[in-house]
């Protein structure tokens, strides 16, 4: 009791110093709590975004992680529907599974040949309804509701590109992309003819919709190594958040990606 009384008297003897010390302790505690909340918010946000985009679990063929980006046909999963059925029927996984969906990722060259421009791209074919369902995952209770994919309720030949791809392919004006300057020599390249080899591949491509200047050709290697081309009507250009990814991203329907790759029974 004497110790407590002595401590209280010592605090009251110099009230200004005691209040300053108390204020510093409160400020320090608030700083730690605020920074901890900020750090945890970033962690939960990254986890939520990753799950909404790629899911909790990805099943890949052995070697795909190391070599699949360069050869998706060899490292894809044949008869992926059987894998999906097996996961859904598994006695352990079935109660925890909400959605199982395939994706097909491949590299290629996208060209807006009416403007005489092209660039290498990374294409991702998805089942749009499944991806929209995945975006509803929000176990951490973040405010707001995710918007559906731009490919929702679009024809089979529709596509979405990153704003960087739109800038290089000179599609900013038709797609109404803001802050997208065109290169000085754009007018000189406009109107150049489609290269003969690409033109031959694209000759049989018939678009189901007419979107004018938003049509591009996507060239990729088929499962047997031969080149294949698909015509895409770009419905929107979306910023992907990371410039390196935004400069190469092309999103399309899974069926179109499979047909382009000439391997309908393969996914990764």
N, C-alpha and C positions, 0 to 999 in steps of 0.2 A: 504493500500500500504506500509505503514511504517512497519507493522508487517511482511509482506512478505520479505521486504528488510532486516529487522533485522534477520529473519530466514536464508536467503541466506548468509548473512555475517557470521553468526555463523557456518554454515556448511563449508564454505570456510576457516574459521579461522584454523580449524584442519582437513585438508583433509584426513589424514590417518585414523582418528577415524570415519569420515563420510563414507569413502569407506568400512571400516570394518563392520560398521552397515548395510550398503546397501547390502554387500555380505551376511551377516547373514540373512537378510530378504529374499533375493533371494533364498538362500539355504533352508530356512524353507518353503517357498512357493512351491519350487520344490519337497521337501520331502512329503508335504501334498498331492500334486497332484499325485505323483508317488504311494504313499501308497493307495490313493483313487482309482486310476486306477487298481492297483493290487487287491484290495479287490473286486471291481466291476467285474473284470475279473473272479475271483473265483466264485462269486455269479452267474454270467451268465453261466459259464461253468457247474456248478452243475445243474442249471435249464435246460440247454440244454441236458445234459446227462440223467436227470430224464425223460424228455419228450420223448427223443429218445428211452428209455428203457421201460417206463411204460405209456406214454401218458399224456395228460393234465388232463384227468378225468378217474377214474376207477369206474365201477359200481359193487357193491358187494351186496350179500344177507345180510340182517340184521343179525348181530352176527358173520359174517365171520372174521371181523378184530380181534375179541377177541378169537374165537374158531375155525376158519376155517382151520388153519394150522394143527390141530390135527385131523380134521374130514372133509375133503373137500367134501365128498359125501353129508353129511347132510347140509352143508352150501354152497353148489354150487348152481348155477342157472339152474333150469330145463328149457328146451326149450329156451336156450339162443338166438337162431336165431330170436325169436319173439322180444326179447329186442333190438337186433341189428336193425331189421326192424323198430321198433317203434322210435328209435333214428334217423335213417336216414329219416323218414317221418315227424318228428316233425317240425312244422313251424318255431320255434325259433332256434332249434339246427341245423337243416339241413344246413343252409347257413354257419355255422361255422365248420361243421364236414368235415374232410378230409378222415379219415379212422376209421373204427370201427372193432376191432378184438378180438376174444376170447382167453383166456389162461386157462390152467389147471395146478395147482400147487399141488404137493403131495410129501409126504415123503416116503422113502423106504430104501432098502438095496441093494447096488450094489456089485457084486462079480465077481472077476476074479478067478474062481474056478480051472482053470488049474494051477494057482500059489498058490492056497489055501488061498486066502486073500479076505476080504470083508470089507465094511464100510457103515455106515448110510449116506444117501445122501438126498438132496433136489432137486426134479426133476421139470422141468418147460416145459410144452408142449405148442408150439406156432404154428401159421400159418406163415411160414418163409417169404413168399412174403410180407405179411402185415407188419411184423417186419422190413424188409428191407426198406419198404416205410416210416415207422415211423422214421427210422434213417436219412432220408433226411431232417428232420426238422432242420432248422438252422436260425431262425429269428434274431439272434444276429450277424450273419456274421462271425462266427469263420472260420479261414483258414483251408483248407484241406477238403477232402471228406471222409465220413465214409466208412469203408470197409463192404461189405455184410457179412451176417452171414455165418459161416462155414457150416451150414446145407443147404445152398442154393444148389439146383440142386443135392440133394442126395436122395438115396432110402428111403422108408418109415421107415425102421428099423435102420436108421443112428442116431448117437448121438454125442454130444459134452460134454466134461467133463472139470472141472477145473484142473489146474496143480497139485493142492493138492490131488485131487482124483486119478489122474494118478500116482502120487508118491506112494500113499498107495496101489493102486491096481497093482503096478509094471508094468505099461504100458509106462513108460518114453522112453525106448529104441524103442519099436515099433512105438510110436508116435513122436519120435525125439524131446523130450523135453530136453532142455539144463539145466545144473546145477540141476540135479535131482538124488541125490545119493540114492542107494538102501540099505535097511537094511542089516546088516551082516548076519542074519539068513534067507535071502530070498531063498537061494538054498535049505535049509532044508525043506521049506514048498512047494517048487515047485513040481508039479506032484501029489498032494493029490487029491483024488477022490471027485467028487461033492457029497454033502450030499444027502441022499436018497430022502428026502422030496422035496428038490429043483430040484433034477434030474427028479423026476416024473412030476413036473410042467413044466420043460424045455423040456421034451421029444418031445412035439408037436411043439416046436419052430423051424421054418426053416428060416434061413437067406437068403435073396435074393442076397447078395453079399458075397464074400469070402475075408475077410481082415485079416485072420490068427489070430495073437495074440491080436488083438484089440477088440475082441468080449468079451462082459460082459453080465451078467444076472442081470436084475433089478427086485427085488421082492418088491411088495407093496400090501396093503390091498385093495380089491375090494370094490365096493359100498355096498355090503352086509356083509363086514367084513372078507370074505374068502381071503386067500392069492392068489395072481396071479403073474405070472412072464413073463417078456418079454426079448428076446435076442436083444441086441443092438450092432451094429458095429460102434465103435467109430472112427470118421473120423479126430478128432483133439482135442488136449488139449489146452485150452486157459486160461491165467491168468485173473481172474475176478477182480483184483485190491484190494480186501479186503480178507485177508487170511482166515478169518472165513467162508466167502462165497465161496472162491476158494477151500476150503477143502471139500465142500459138493455138489457143483453144478453139475447137469446133465441136459443138454438141449436136447430135442427131439421133433419130429413132434407132433402136436396136436392130429392127428388121432391115433398115437401109444400110447400116454398118455391116451387117452380116452379108447382105447381097453384094456390097462393094468388095468385101473380103472374100466373097465366093466360098463361104464356109459357114453355112447356116447352123450347123451342129457344133460350132466351136464358140466358146466364150471364156473369159478369164475373170 
